[in-house]
Amino acid sequence: MPRRVAFFGATGGCANACLAYTLQGGHSAIALVRRPEVLREQLRKREIADEVVESQLCIVEGDVKDITSVAEVIANGGNGVDTIISGIGGPPTPQSSLLRPLTTTDPGICHKATCNILAALKDSKDAASTLLVIISANGVLNDSPRDYPLALLPLYAWLLRGVFDDKRAMETALMKTKPTGGYVVVRPSVLDSGPSKGMHSVREGTMEQPVQGYGIGRDDVGLWIYSRVVETEDRSALYNQGFQIRY
Ligand SMILES: NC(=O)c1ccc[n+]([C@@H]2O[C@H](COP(=O)([O-])OP(=O)(O)OC[C@H]3O[C@@H](n4cnc5c(N)ncnc54)[C@H](OP(=O)(O)O)[C@@H]3O)[C@@H](O)[C@H]2O)c1
């Protein structure tokens, strides 16, 4: 069954890979991006033909902080969507704090984006049948077993603390609202931009049964979301679950 997938953050590595797999799989998509030409060029580099982009993808230019644009994407010209994938984020940047040495270039962007998506989704006619996927990170949850190797404790417990504040706020907003069509939280470990190693290389854990690892490629995060969420017909086992993924 072809899916209709809305993407936020489609010029970012993970969501971009997932979008490419989604188009290659014959599904239709709509993406909100600040720079449409960048997205078109990225898809060309991934050898997605222009005709495929024209026929299967609707690109909406806009900012995820603008709820009207977010609602437009979720409404999808009246056709609605059955899946929303958000890979919104921002690069880390130093700040003058000993306890939180890093923040992001747009602090709070993940939280703001997710709140807008949740609000627009709530008002959408397809709310009950739309699965929301957000990309968070491992090490974000305070009250669950450690899901990263002990050697990375300084990275997670100190260096990334300020970056994780936003992810934590995003996850809290999600848990508070609980979209009626269900959600999936993807918590990858440290990301790299290497070539895909394939699904057989990706290990998957949950909050209760974490798997530890040092990293995963953005391409394989996109592949995991595509294989486990977009392509899977019966998604009931995924509803309201969080998954850590790593090599
Ligand atoms: N780096 C790591 O090791 C690591 C580990 C675990 C999880 N994560 C998280 O995983 C997620 C995906 O990471 P990634 O590296 O694939 O993506 P990324 O390169 O951080 O890309 C972020 C995306 O968000 C978009 N974006 C940001 N602000 C926006 C706004 N106001 N309006 C519209 N779009 C906006 C960016 O668009 P533009 O192209 O217009 O900027 C880009 O498409 C992020 O949340 C990241 O923090 C990262």
The ligand as an ORCA input file, in Angstrom:
! r2SCAN-3c Opt
* xyz 0 1
  N      24.924     14.471     15.606
  C      24.736     13.371     16.300
  O      25.664     12.624     16.629
  C      23.329     13.007     16.712
  C      23.121     11.865     17.473
  C      21.811     11.504     17.781
  C      20.732     12.256     17.363
  N      20.961     13.396     16.625
  C      19.780     14.162     16.182
  O      19.193     13.490     15.088
  C      18.415     14.410     14.315
  C      18.786     14.271     12.847
  O      20.144     14.593     12.673
  P      20.746     14.841     11.208
  O      22.211     15.003     11.399
  O      20.190     13.862     10.269
  O      20.066     16.211     10.803
  P      20.686     17.671     10.764
  O      21.812     17.699      9.796
  O      20.883     18.165     12.165
  O      19.479     18.438     10.046
  C      18.520     19.135     10.723
  C      17.381     19.443      9.782
  O      16.488     20.340     10.441
  C      16.169     21.378      9.535
  N      15.772     22.585     10.245
  C      16.360     23.149     11.313
  N      15.705     24.265     11.676
  C      14.661     24.386     10.812
  C      13.620     25.326     10.683
  N      13.505     26.362     11.512
  N      12.717     25.140      9.670
  C      12.823     24.098      8.822
  N      13.802     23.174      8.902
  C      14.709     23.321      9.877
  C      17.446     21.586      8.752
  O      17.174     22.352      7.593
  P      18.266     23.297      6.856
  O      18.957     22.387      5.862
  O      17.441     24.342      6.239
  O      19.194     23.796      7.919
  C      17.811     20.135      8.479
  O      17.038     19.627      7.435
  C      18.738     15.796     14.870
  O      17.712     16.192     15.749
  C      20.029     15.555     15.662
  O      20.183     16.462     16.724
  C      22.232     13.768     16.290
*
